[in-house]
Amino acid sequence: MKFYIREWNDSTIVLMTEAGHVLSYFSSVKDALHACSEWYDVNVCEKKYEVTVQYRKPAHGYTSMPAYA
Protein backbone atom coordinates (compact mmCIF):
# COMPACT_ATOMS: atom_id res chain seq x y z
CA MET A 1 0.00 0.00 0.00
CA LYS A 2 1.22 3.49 -0.77
CA PHE A 3 0.96 5.92 2.12
CA TYR A 4 1.03 9.70 2.08
CA ILE A 5 1.52 11.97 5.07
CA ARG A 6 0.26 15.53 4.90
CA GLU A 7 0.54 18.43 7.30
CA TRP A 8 -2.70 20.42 7.33
CA ASN A 9 -3.02 24.15 8.00
CA ASP A 10 -3.71 23.57 11.70
CA SER A 11 -0.44 21.55 11.94
CA THR A 12 -2.37 18.27 12.17
CA ILE A 13 -0.52 15.36 10.58
CA VAL A 14 -2.71 13.07 8.47
CA LEU A 15 -1.88 9.57 7.19
CA MET A 16 -3.66 8.93 3.90
CA THR A 17 -3.91 6.25 1.23
CA GLU A 18 -2.90 6.78 -2.37
CA ALA A 19 -6.59 7.40 -3.18
CA GLY A 20 -6.77 10.18 -0.56
CA HIS A 21 -8.65 8.30 2.16
CA VAL A 22 -7.71 9.47 5.65
CA LEU A 23 -6.48 6.56 7.78
CA SER A 24 -5.50 8.38 10.95
CA TYR A 25 -4.37 11.64 12.55
CA PHE A 26 -1.06 12.12 14.37
CA SER A 27 0.68 14.81 16.37
CA SER A 28 4.00 14.36 14.50
CA VAL A 29 5.36 13.12 11.18
CA LYS A 30 7.59 10.74 13.14
CA ASP A 31 4.53 9.04 14.68
CA ALA A 32 2.86 8.72 11.27
CA LEU A 33 6.02 7.21 9.75
CA HIS A 34 6.18 4.78 12.66
CA ALA A 35 2.60 3.67 11.93
CA CYS A 36 3.55 3.04 8.28
CA SER A 37 6.58 1.05 9.37
CA GLU A 38 4.47 -1.08 11.71
CA TRP A 39 1.95 -1.74 8.94
CA TYR A 40 4.71 -2.94 6.62
CA ASP A 41 6.16 -5.10 9.43
CA VAL A 42 2.79 -6.87 9.85
CA ASN A 43 2.11 -7.08 6.10
CA VAL A 44 5.48 -8.46 5.00
CA CYS A 45 4.11 -9.71 1.66
CA GLU A 46 3.23 -6.16 0.58
CA LYS A 47 5.66 -4.20 -1.55
CA LYS A 48 7.24 -1.45 0.56
CA TYR A 49 6.91 1.97 -1.07
CA GLU A 50 8.56 5.19 0.00
CA VAL A 51 6.20 7.40 1.97
CA THR A 52 5.66 10.90 0.63
CA VAL A 53 5.42 13.64 3.25
CA GLN A 54 3.72 16.87 2.22
CA TYR A 55 4.80 19.72 4.51
CA ARG A 56 2.79 22.90 4.75
CA LYS A 57 4.44 26.08 3.51
CA PRO A 58 3.08 29.21 5.22
CA ALA A 59 2.68 31.40 2.12
CA HIS A 60 2.86 29.08 -0.90
CA GLY A 61 0.87 25.94 -0.16
CA TYR A 62 2.62 22.58 0.17
CA THR A 63 5.94 21.00 -0.68
CA SER A 64 6.48 17.23 -1.04
CA MET A 65 9.43 15.20 0.14
CA PRO A 66 10.02 11.44 0.02
CA ALA A 67 10.49 9.76 3.37
CA TYR A 68 11.00 6.15 4.36
CA ALA A 69 9.00 4.23 6.92
PDB file of N, CA, C and O in Angstrom, chain B, residues numbered from 101:
ATOM      1  N   MET B 101       0.849  -1.173   0.000  1.00  0.00           N
ATOM      2  CA  MET B 101       0.000   0.000   0.000  1.00  0.00           C
ATOM      3  C   MET B 101       0.894   1.235   0.000  1.00  0.00           C
ATOM      4  O   MET B 101       1.917   1.276   0.683  1.00  0.00           O
ATOM      5  N   LYS B 102       0.499   2.225  -0.765  1.00  0.00           N
ATOM      6  CA  LYS B 102       1.220   3.490  -0.770  1.00  0.00           C
ATOM      7  C   LYS B 102       0.578   4.425   0.244  1.00  0.00           C
ATOM      8  O   LYS B 102      -0.637   4.627   0.247  1.00  0.00           O
ATOM      9  N   PHE B 103       1.419   4.990   1.104  1.00  0.00           N
ATOM     10  CA  PHE B 103       0.963   5.923   2.117  1.00  0.00           C
ATOM     11  C   PHE B 103       1.448   7.324   1.786  1.00  0.00           C
ATOM     12  O   PHE B 103       2.507   7.507   1.186  1.00  0.00           O
ATOM     13  N   TYR B 104       0.661   8.300   2.184  1.00  0.00           N
ATOM     14  CA  TYR B 104       1.035   9.703   2.080  1.00  0.00           C
ATOM     15  C   TYR B 104       0.786  10.347   3.431  1.00  0.00           C
ATOM     16  O   TYR B 104      -0.200  10.041   4.101  1.00  0.00           O
ATOM     17  N   ILE B 105       1.665  11.221   3.822  1.00  0.00           N
ATOM     18  CA  ILE B 105       1.517  11.966   5.067  1.00  0.00           C
ATOM     19  C   ILE B 105       1.442  13.439   4.693  1.00  0.00           C
ATOM     20  O   ILE B 105       2.262  13.941   3.924  1.00  0.00           O
ATOM     21  N   ARG B 106       0.453  14.119   5.243  1.00  0.00           N
ATOM     22  CA  ARG B 106       0.265  15.531   4.905  1.00  0.00           C
ATOM     23  C   ARG B 106       0.079  16.344   6.182  1.00  0.00           C
ATOM     24  O   ARG B 106      -0.628  15.937   7.104  1.00  0.00           O
ATOM     25  N   GLU B 107       0.723  17.483   6.211  1.00  0.00           N
ATOM     26  CA  GLU B 107       0.539  18.429   7.301  1.00  0.00           C
ATOM     27  C   GLU B 107      -0.535  19.420   6.878  1.00  0.00           C
ATOM     28  O   GLU B 107      -0.382  20.112   5.871  1.00  0.00           O
ATOM     29  N   TRP B 108      -1.616  19.492   7.639  1.00  0.00           N
ATOM     30  CA  TRP B 108      -2.696  20.418   7.328  1.00  0.00           C
ATOM     31  C   TRP B 108      -2.415  21.782   7.937  1.00  0.00           C
ATOM     32  O   TRP B 108      -1.488  21.940   8.731  1.00  0.00           O
ATOM     33  N   ASN B 109      -3.226  22.769   7.558  1.00  0.00           N
ATOM     34  CA  ASN B 109      -3.020  24.155   8.002  1.00  0.00           C
ATOM     35  C   ASN B 109      -2.978  24.311   9.512  1.00  0.00           C
ATOM     36  O   ASN B 109      -2.287  25.196  10.018  1.00  0.00           O
ATOM     37  N   ASP B 110      -3.699  23.475  10.243  1.00  0.00           N
ATOM     38  CA  ASP B 110      -3.708  23.571  11.703  1.00  0.00           C
ATOM     39  C   ASP B 110      -2.593  22.744  12.334  1.00  0.00           C
ATOM     40  O   ASP B 110      -2.623  22.469  13.534  1.00  0.00           O
ATOM     41  N   SER B 111      -1.607  22.346  11.526  1.00  0.00           N
ATOM     42  CA  SER B 111      -0.443  21.550  11.938  1.00  0.00           C
ATOM     43  C   SER B 111      -0.787  20.114  12.311  1.00  0.00           C
ATOM     44  O   SER B 111       0.041  19.412  12.891  1.00  0.00           O
ATOM     45  N   THR B 112      -1.997  19.668  11.988  1.00  0.00           N
ATOM     46  CA  THR B 112      -2.369  18.275  12.168  1.00  0.00           C
ATOM     47  C   THR B 112      -1.666  17.443  11.107  1.00  0.00           C
ATOM     48  O   THR B 112      -1.574  17.850   9.948  1.00  0.00           O
ATOM     49  N   ILE B 113      -1.172  16.281  11.505  1.00  0.00           N
ATOM     50  CA  ILE B 113      -0.516  15.360  10.576  1.00  0.00           C
ATOM     51  C   ILE B 113      -1.504  14.262  10.224  1.00  0.00           C
ATOM     52  O   ILE B 113      -2.074  13.632  11.114  1.00  0.00           O
ATOM     53  N   VAL B 114      -1.712  14.026   8.933  1.00  0.00           N
ATOM     54  CA  VAL B 114      -2.709  13.071   8.468  1.00  0.00           C
ATOM     55  C   VAL B 114      -2.025  11.973   7.655  1.00  0.00           C
ATOM     56  O   VAL B 114      -1.223  12.255   6.764  1.00  0.00           O
ATOM     57  N   LEU B 115      -2.349  10.724   7.972  1.00  0.00           N
ATOM     58  CA  LEU B 115      -1.880   9.574   7.192  1.00  0.00           C
ATOM     59  C   LEU B 115      -2.994   9.204   6.239  1.00  0.00           C
ATOM     60  O   LEU B 115      -4.128   8.964   6.653  1.00  0.00           O
ATOM     61  N   MET B 116      -2.659   9.157   4.934  1.00  0.00           N
ATOM     62  CA  MET B 116      -3.657   8.933   3.901  1.00  0.00           C
ATOM     63  C   MET B 116      -3.223   7.815   2.963  1.00  0.00           C
ATOM     64  O   MET B 116      -2.039   7.490   2.869  1.00  0.00           O
ATOM     65  N   THR B 117      -4.203   7.230   2.267  1.00  0.00           N
ATOM     66  CA  THR B 117      -3.911   6.247   1.230  1.00  0.00           C
ATOM     67  C   THR B 117      -3.614   6.982  -0.072  1.00  0.00           C
ATOM     68  O   THR B 117      -3.777   8.198  -0.176  1.00  0.00           O
ATOM     69  N   GLU B 118      -3.177   6.218  -1.049  1.00  0.00           N
ATOM     70  CA  GLU B 118      -2.899   6.782  -2.374  1.00  0.00           C
ATOM     71  C   GLU B 118      -4.156   7.424  -2.970  1.00  0.00           C
ATOM     72  O   GLU B 118      -4.060   8.404  -3.709  1.00  0.00           O
ATOM     73  N   ALA B 119      -5.324   6.880  -2.653  1.00  0.00           N
ATOM     74  CA  ALA B 119      -6.588   7.398  -3.176  1.00  0.00           C
ATOM     75  C   ALA B 119      -7.093   8.615  -2.395  1.00  0.00           C
ATOM     76  O   ALA B 119      -8.110   9.203  -2.763  1.00  0.00           O
ATOM     77  N   GLY B 120      -6.389   8.999  -1.315  1.00  0.00           N
ATOM     78  CA  GLY B 120      -6.772  10.177  -0.557  1.00  0.00           C
ATOM     79  C   GLY B 120      -7.655   9.907   0.646  1.00  0.00           C
ATOM     80  O   GLY B 120      -8.160  10.846   1.260  1.00  0.00           O
ATOM     81  N   HIS B 121      -7.850   8.643   0.994  1.00  0.00           N
ATOM     82  CA  HIS B 121      -8.655   8.300   2.162  1.00  0.00           C
ATOM     83  C   HIS B 121      -7.832   8.505   3.432  1.00  0.00           C
ATOM     84  O   HIS B 121      -6.705   8.020   3.536  1.00  0.00           O
ATOM     85  N   VAL B 122      -8.397   9.221   4.386  1.00  0.00           N
ATOM     86  CA  VAL B 122      -7.707   9.473   5.647  1.00  0.00           C
ATOM     87  C   VAL B 122      -7.755   8.204   6.492  1.00  0.00           C
ATOM     88  O   VAL B 122      -8.826   7.650   6.743  1.00  0.00           O
ATOM     89  N   LEU B 123      -6.573   7.751   6.930  1.00  0.00           N
ATOM     90  CA  LEU B 123      -6.484   6.562   7.778  1.00  0.00           C
ATOM     91  C   LEU B 123      -6.414   6.931   9.248  1.00  0.00           C
ATOM     92  O   LEU B 123      -7.021   6.270  10.090  1.00  0.00           O
ATOM     93  N   SER B 124      -5.670   7.991   9.558  1.00  0.00           N
ATOM     94  CA  SER B 124      -5.496   8.377  10.952  1.00  0.00           C
ATOM     95  C   SER B 124      -4.876   9.768  11.045  1.00  0.00           C
ATOM     96  O   SER B 124      -4.342  10.299  10.071  1.00  0.00           O
ATOM     97  N   TYR B 125      -4.962  10.341  12.245  1.00  0.00           N
ATOM     98  CA  TYR B 125      -4.369  11.640  12.545  1.00  0.00           C
ATOM     99  C   TYR B 125      -3.269  11.440  13.578  1.00  0.00           C
ATOM    100  O   TYR B 125      -3.380  10.580  14.452  1.00  0.00           O
ATOM    101  N   PHE B 126      -2.209  12.232  13.477  1.00  0.00           N
ATOM    102  CA  PHE B 126      -1.059  12.120  14.373  1.00  0.00           C
ATOM    103  C   PHE B 126      -0.612  13.510  14.819  1.00  0.00           C
ATOM    104  O   PHE B 126      -0.961  14.520  14.209  1.00  0.00           O
ATOM    105  N   SER B 127       0.159  13.533  15.883  1.00  0.00           N
ATOM    106  CA  SER B 127       0.684  14.808  16.368  1.00  0.00           C
ATOM    107  C   SER B 127       2.058  15.121  15.780  1.00  0.00           C
ATOM    108  O   SER B 127       2.549  16.242  15.910  1.00  0.00           O
ATOM    109  N   SER B 128       2.687  14.121  15.124  1.00  0.00           N
ATOM    110  CA  SER B 128       3.998  14.359  14.499  1.00  0.00           C
ATOM    111  C   SER B 128       4.172  13.466  13.271  1.00  0.00           C
ATOM    112  O   SER B 128       3.552  12.408  13.160  1.00  0.00           O
ATOM    113  N   VAL B 129       5.024  13.912  12.358  1.00  0.00           N
ATOM    114  CA  VAL B 129       5.361  13.118  11.177  1.00  0.00           C
ATOM    115  C   VAL B 129       6.053  11.826  11.609  1.00  0.00           C
ATOM    116  O   VAL B 129       5.832  10.769  11.019  1.00  0.00           O
ATOM    117  N   LYS B 130       6.883  11.919  12.632  1.00  0.00           N
ATOM    118  CA  LYS B 130       7.588  10.739  13.145  1.00  0.00           C
ATOM    119  C   LYS B 130       6.605   9.645  13.563  1.00  0.00           C
ATOM    120  O   LYS B 130       6.815   8.473  13.251  1.00  0.00           O
ATOM    121  N   ASP B 131       5.538  10.018  14.263  1.00  0.00           N
ATOM    122  CA  ASP B 131       4.528   9.044  14.683  1.00  0.00           C
ATOM    123  C   ASP B 131       3.822   8.418  13.481  1.00  0.00           C
ATOM    124  O   ASP B 131       3.559   7.216  13.471  1.00  0.00           O
ATOM    125  N   ALA B 132       3.518   9.223  12.476  1.00  0.00           N
ATOM    126  CA  ALA B 132       2.856   8.716  11.271  1.00  0.00           C
ATOM    127  C   ALA B 132       3.779   7.761  10.506  1.00  0.00           C
ATOM    128  O   ALA B 132       3.330   6.723  10.018  1.00  0.00           O
ATOM    129  N   LEU B 133       5.059   8.107  10.403  1.00  0.00           N
ATOM    130  CA  LEU B 133       6.019   7.210   9.747  1.00  0.00           C
ATOM    131  C   LEU B 133       6.163   5.898  10.518  1.00  0.00           C
ATOM    132  O   LEU B 133       6.321   4.833   9.921  1.00  0.00           O
ATOM    133  N   HIS B 134       6.108   5.985  11.839  1.00  0.00           N
ATOM    134  CA  HIS B 134       6.184   4.780  12.664  1.00  0.00           C
ATOM    135  C   HIS B 134       4.977   3.872  12.393  1.00  0.00           C
ATOM    136  O   HIS B 134       5.127   2.652  12.325  1.00  0.00           O
ATOM    137  N   ALA B 135       3.802   4.449  12.240  1.00  0.00           N
ATOM    138  CA  ALA B 135       2.600   3.668  11.931  1.00  0.00           C
ATOM    139  C   ALA B 135       2.741   2.967  10.582  1.00  0.00           C
ATOM    140  O   ALA B 135       2.340   1.812  10.441  1.00  0.00           O
ATOM    141  N   CYS B 136       3.308   3.654   9.589  1.00  0.00           N
ATOM    142  CA  CYS B 136       3.546   3.038   8.281  1.00  0.00           C
ATOM    143  C   CYS B 136       4.518   1.876   8.413  1.00  0.00           C
ATOM    144  O   CYS B 136       4.301   0.808   7.841  1.00  0.00           O
ATOM    145  N   SER B 137       5.580   2.084   9.162  1.00  0.00           N
ATOM    146  CA  SER B 137       6.581   1.048   9.374  1.00  0.00           C
ATOM    147  C   SER B 137       5.968  -0.182  10.038  1.00  0.00           C
ATOM    148  O   SER B 137       6.253  -1.313   9.644  1.00  0.00           O
ATOM    149  N   GLU B 138       5.133   0.040  11.040  1.00  0.00           N
ATOM    150  CA  GLU B 138       4.468  -1.082  11.714  1.00  0.00           C
ATOM    151  C   GLU B 138       3.541  -1.826  10.761  1.00  0.00           C
ATOM    152  O   GLU B 138       3.465  -3.054  10.808  1.00  0.00           O
ATOM    153  N   TRP B 139       2.840  -1.104   9.903  1.00  0.00           N
ATOM    154  CA  TRP B 139       1.945  -1.740   8.938  1.00  0.00           C
ATOM    155  C   TRP B 139       2.750  -2.639   7.999  1.00  0.00           C
ATOM    156  O   TRP B 139       2.355  -3.775   7.734  1.00  0.00           O
ATOM    157  N   TYR B 140       3.871  -2.132   7.498  1.00  0.00           N
ATOM    158  CA  TYR B 140       4.712  -2.942   6.616  1.00  0.00           C
ATOM    159  C   TYR B 140       5.318  -4.137   7.358  1.00  0.00           C
ATOM    160  O   TYR B 140       5.502  -5.196   6.759  1.00  0.00           O
ATOM    161  N   ASP B 141       5.629  -3.988   8.645  1.00  0.00           N
ATOM    162  CA  ASP B 141       6.155  -5.103   9.432  1.00  0.00           C
ATOM    163  C   ASP B 141       5.128  -6.228   9.560  1.00  0.00           C
ATOM    164  O   ASP B 141       5.489  -7.404   9.520  1.00  0.00           O
ATOM    165  N   VAL B 142       3.855  -5.876   9.713  1.00  0.00           N
ATOM    166  CA  VAL B 142       2.792  -6.872   9.849  1.00  0.00           C
ATOM    167  C   VAL B 142       2.427  -7.466   8.494  1.00  0.00           C
ATOM    168  O   VAL B 142       2.089  -8.646   8.398  1.00  0.00           O
ATOM    169  N   ASN B 143       2.494  -6.653   7.457  1.00  0.00           N
ATOM    170  CA  ASN B 143       2.108  -7.082   6.104  1.00  0.00           C
ATOM    171  C   ASN B 143       3.356  -7.276   5.255  1.00  0.00           C
ATOM    172  O   ASN B 143       3.580  -6.550   4.286  1.00  0.00           O
ATOM    173  N   VAL B 144       4.168  -8.265   5.628  1.00  0.00           N
ATOM    174  CA  VAL B 144       5.478  -8.460   5.002  1.00  0.00           C
ATOM    175  C   VAL B 144       5.392  -8.836   3.526  1.00  0.00           C
ATOM    176  O   VAL B 144       6.370  -8.662   2.798  1.00  0.00           O
ATOM    177  N   CYS B 145       4.265  -9.340   3.070  1.00  0.00           N
ATOM    178  CA  CYS B 145       4.113  -9.713   1.660  1.00  0.00           C
ATOM    179  C   CYS B 145       3.862  -8.502   0.764  1.00  0.00           C
ATOM    180  O   CYS B 145       3.999  -8.594  -0.456  1.00  0.00           O
ATOM    181  N   GLU B 146       3.497  -7.377   1.357  1.00  0.00           N
ATOM    182  CA  GLU B 146       3.232  -6.161   0.584  1.00  0.00           C
ATOM    183  C   GLU B 146       4.535  -5.507   0.150  1.00  0.00           C
ATOM    184  O   GLU B 146       5.521  -5.492   0.888  1.00  0.00           O
ATOM    185  N   LYS B 147       4.516  -4.961  -1.076  1.00  0.00           N
ATOM    186  CA  LYS B 147       5.662  -4.201  -1.547  1.00  0.00           C
ATOM    187  C   LYS B 147       5.795  -2.935  -0.700  1.00  0.00           C
ATOM    188  O   LYS B 147       4.805  -2.250  -0.438  1.00  0.00           O
ATOM    189  N   LYS B 148       7.010  -2.631  -0.277  1.00  0.00           N
ATOM    190  CA  LYS B 148       7.244  -1.451   0.558  1.00  0.00           C
ATOM    191  C   LYS B 148       7.579  -0.254  -0.341  1.00  0.00           C
ATOM    192  O   LYS B 148       8.589  -0.252  -1.045  1.00  0.00           O
ATOM    193  N   TYR B 149       6.720   0.748  -0.301  1.00  0.00           N
ATOM    194  CA  TYR B 149       6.908   1.972  -1.075  1.00  0.00           C
ATOM    195  C   TYR B 149       7.491   3.055  -0.181  1.00  0.00           C
ATOM    196  O   TYR B 149       7.352   3.004   1.041  1.00  0.00           O
ATOM    197  N   GLU B 150       8.140   4.026  -0.789  1.00  0.00           N
ATOM    198  CA  GLU B 150       8.559   5.188   0.005  1.00  0.00           C
ATOM    199  C   GLU B 150       7.311   5.983   0.349  1.00  0.00           C
ATOM    200  O   GLU B 150       6.348   6.015  -0.417  1.00  0.00           O
ATOM    201  N   VAL B 151       7.339   6.611   1.489  1.00  0.00           N
ATOM    202  CA  VAL B 151       6.204   7.400   1.969  1.00  0.00           C
ATOM    203  C   VAL B 151       6.470   8.861   1.636  1.00  0.00           C
ATOM    204  O   VAL B 151       7.520   9.403   1.981  1.00  0.00           O
ATOM    205  N   THR B 152       5.520   9.492   0.967  1.00  0.00           N
ATOM    206  CA  THR B 152       5.656  10.899   0.631  1.00  0.00           C
ATOM    207  C   THR B 152       5.085  11.746   1.755  1.00  0.00           C
ATOM    208  O   THR B 152       3.960  11.522   2.203  1.00  0.00           O
ATOM    209  N   VAL B 153       5.864  12.719   2.207  1.00  0.00           N
ATOM    210  CA  VAL B 153       5.420  13.638   3.247  1.00  0.00           C
ATOM    211  C   VAL B 153       5.230  15.007   2.616  1.00  0.00           C
ATOM    212  O   VAL B 153       6.149  15.551   2.005  1.00  0.00           O
ATOM    213  N   GLN B 154       4.040  15.557   2.765  1.00  0.00           N
ATOM    214  CA  GLN B 154       3.719  16.870   2.216  1.00  0.00           C
ATOM    215  C   GLN B 154       3.682  17.870   3.365  1.00  0.00           C
ATOM    216  O   GLN B 154       2.741  17.885   4.158  1.00  0.00           O
ATOM    217  N   TYR B 155       4.716  18.706   3.446  1.00  0.00           N
ATOM    218  CA  TYR B 155       4.800  19.722   4.507  1.00  0.00           C
ATOM    219  C   TYR B 155       4.103  20.997   4.069  1.00  0.00           C
ATOM    220  O   TYR B 155       4.137  21.370   2.897  1.00  0.00           O
ATOM    221  N   ARG B 156       3.479  21.649   5.016  1.00  0.00           N
ATOM    222  CA  ARG B 156       2.787  22.902   4.749  1.00  0.00           C
ATOM    223  C   ARG B 156       3.803  24.025   4.645  1.00  0.00           C
ATOM    224  O   ARG B 156       4.708  24.135   5.473  1.00  0.00           O
ATOM    225  N   LYS B 157       3.652  24.854   3.629  1.00  0.00           N
ATOM    226  CA  LYS B 157       4.438  26.081   3.510  1.00  0.00           C
ATOM    227  C   LYS B 157       3.528  27.234   3.902  1.00  0.00           C
ATOM    228  O   LYS B 157       2.401  27.300   3.411  1.00  0.00           O
ATOM    229  N   PRO B 158       3.960  28.132   4.751  1.00  0.00           N
ATOM    230  CA  PRO B 158       3.083  29.214   5.216  1.00  0.00           C
ATOM    231  C   PRO B 158       2.464  30.064   4.114  1.00  0.00           C
ATOM    232  O   PRO B 158       1.271  30.358   4.182  1.00  0.00           O
ATOM    233  N   ALA B 159       3.222  30.468   3.109  1.00  0.00           N
ATOM    234  CA  ALA B 159       2.677  31.402   2.117  1.00  0.00           C
ATOM    235  C   ALA B 159       2.379  30.764   0.768  1.00  0.00           C
ATOM    236  O   ALA B 159       1.621  31.338  -0.014  1.00  0.00           O
ATOM    237  N   HIS B 160       2.948  29.594   0.463  1.00  0.00           N
ATOM    238  CA  HIS B 160       2.856  29.082  -0.903  1.00  0.00           C
ATOM    239  C   HIS B 160       2.207  27.718  -1.026  1.00  0.00           C
ATOM    240  O   HIS B 160       2.343  27.090  -2.076  1.00  0.00           O
ATOM    241  N   GLY B 161       1.525  27.236  -0.037  1.00  0.00           N
ATOM    242  CA  GLY B 161       0.868  25.940  -0.164  1.00  0.00           C
ATOM    243  C   GLY B 161       1.676  24.823   0.451  1.00  0.00           C
ATOM    244  O   GLY B 161       2.035  24.884   1.627  1.00  0.00           O
ATOM    245  N   TYR B 162       1.969  23.788  -0.347  1.00  0.00           N
ATOM    246  CA  TYR B 162       2.617  22.580   0.167  1.00  0.00           C
ATOM    247  C   TYR B 162       3.867  22.244  -0.636  1.00  0.00           C
ATOM    248  O   TYR B 162       3.995  22.629  -1.798  1.00  0.00           O
ATOM    249  N   THR B 163       4.770  21.535  -0.013  1.00  0.00           N
ATOM    250  CA  THR B 163       5.942  21.001  -0.677  1.00  0.00           C
ATOM    251  C   THR B 163       6.049  19.522  -0.316  1.00  0.00           C
ATOM    252  O   THR B 163       5.800  19.150   0.831  1.00  0.00           O
ATOM    253  N   SER B 164       6.415  18.678  -1.273  1.00  0.00           N
ATOM    254  CA  SER B 164       6.479  17.235  -1.038  1.00  0.00           C
ATOM    255  C   SER B 164       7.917  16.783  -0.909  1.00  0.00           C
ATOM    256  O   SER B 164       8.816  17.312  -1.562  1.00  0.00           O
ATOM    257  N   MET B 165       8.117  15.792  -0.051  1.00  0.00           N
ATOM    258  CA  MET B 165       9.434  15.204   0.142  1.00  0.00           C
ATOM    259  C   MET B 165       9.245  13.701   0.346  1.00  0.00           C
ATOM    260  O   MET B 165       8.326  13.288   1.052  1.00  0.00           O
ATOM    261  N   PRO B 166      10.107  12.875  -0.266  1.00  0.00           N
ATOM    262  CA  PRO B 166      10.018  11.443   0.021  1.00  0.00           C
ATOM    263  C   PRO B 166      10.590  11.166   1.406  1.00  0.00           C
ATOM    264  O   PRO B 166      11.538  11.817   1.845  1.00  0.00           O
ATOM    265  N   ALA B 167      10.004  10.201   2.076  1.00  0.00           N
ATOM    266  CA  ALA B 167      10.487   9.756   3.371  1.00  0.00           C
ATOM    267  C   ALA B 167      10.395   8.243   3.383  1.00  0.00           C
ATOM    268  O   ALA B 167       9.711   7.668   2.536  1.00  0.00           O
ATOM    269  N   TYR B 168      11.036   7.607   4.279  1.00  0.00           N
ATOM    270  CA  TYR B 168      10.999   6.155   4.356  1.00  0.00           C
ATOM    271  C   TYR B 168      10.460   5.724   5.694  1.00  0.00           C
ATOM    272  O   TYR B 168      10.827   6.271   6.734  1.00  0.00           O
ATOM    273  N   ALA B 169       9.588   4.743   5.663  1.00  0.00           N
ATOM    274  CA  ALA B 169       9.003   4.234   6.919  1.00  0.00           C
ATOM    275  C   ALA B 169       9.955   3.272   7.567  1.00  0.00           C
ATOM    276  O   ALA B 169       9.656   2.731   8.631  1.00  0.00           O
TER     277      ALA B 169
END
